[in-house]
Amino acid sequence: MHWELVRKSLLQHGDFLEMQCKHQQGGYERLKKAGVFGEGACPWERVADVIPGLIKGNDAFFRAMLSMQGIAFEPRDPMLPLPDPFQGPQPPAHFLERCDAVLHSIYREWTAEGREERDQSFLPCIEALERLLPVTADSAYEYNVCVPGCGVGRLAVELAARGYNAQMNEFSVFMLCANNFMANGATKAGEFTIAPWLRLRSNVVCSAGEMECV
């Protein structure tokens, strides 16, 4: 049941974001009629034509992620249609935030734009491990290292590339689903374009950042 609710929330993410954007658009239009923006353009008008494409980009990533794996991450024929996410029991509202967390983690761990933040988190761990357990040509892959809370898997990949036998551990099905996709389904660089900050705007310092694409 939990897997099904996770899958439904990922598939519903785009629909709920479209509904949220329409609600915001209505608010801006009421403010415009009240003369709040004076002679200038309503802020919504500057982005109204852009946002639908950004939503579709996020949705395409989630659908590709779900198309290649079934319940318990069993291989799935990607040509089979995905189920209707609005049929049957529905996920709780806070699951949408977990969908956003997946996009944020993909940004931080797997994009060039997220490298600065990634290095601040991962490099101290890697450097400490290399001091304590230095890998040589003779000891490559002899040291077993568990990465708890591995997210979408980048730290474990970095450790494996340095000669450690890395084991990933993660509690969140959202993150496990994305992790499995990045390891086994995302085989082409630049195949997807996502807008991670479109719904949750924490740490976004300007309106342009909300629509940043990677």
Stockholm file with secondary structure:
# STOCKHOLM 1.0

chainA/1-214         MHWELVRKSLLQHGDFLEMQCKHQQGGYERLKKAGVFGEGACPWERVADVIPGLIKGNDAFFRAMLSMQGIAFEPRDPMLPLPDPFQGPQPPAHFLERCDAVLHSIYREWTAEGREERDQSFLPCIEALERLLPVTADSAYEYNVCVPGCGVGRLAVELAARGYNAQMNEFSVFMLCANNFMANGATKAGEFTIAPWLRLRSNVVCSAGEMECV
#=GR chainA/1-214 SS CHHHHHHHHHHHHHHHHHHHHHHHHHHHHHHHHTTTTTTSCCGGGGTTTTHHHHHHHHHHHHHHHHHTBCGGGCBCCTTSCCCCTTSSSCCCTTHHHHHHHHHHHHHHHHSSTTHHHHHHHHHHHHHHHHHHSCCCTTTTTTSEEEEETCTTSHHHHHHHHTTCEEEEECCCHHHHHHHHHHHHTCCSTTCCCCCTTSSCCTTCCSHHHHTCCC
#=GC SS_cons         CHHHHHHHHHHHHHHHHHHHHHHHHHHHHHHHHTTTTTTSCCGGGGTTTTHHHHHHHHHHHHHHHHHTBCGGGCBCCTTSCCCCTTSSSCCCTTHHHHHHHHHHHHHHHHSSTTHHHHHHHHHHHHHHHHHHSCCCTTTTTTSEEEEETCTTSHHHHHHHHTTCEEEEECCCHHHHHHHHHHHHTCCSTTCCCCCTTSSCCTTCCSHHHHTCCC
//
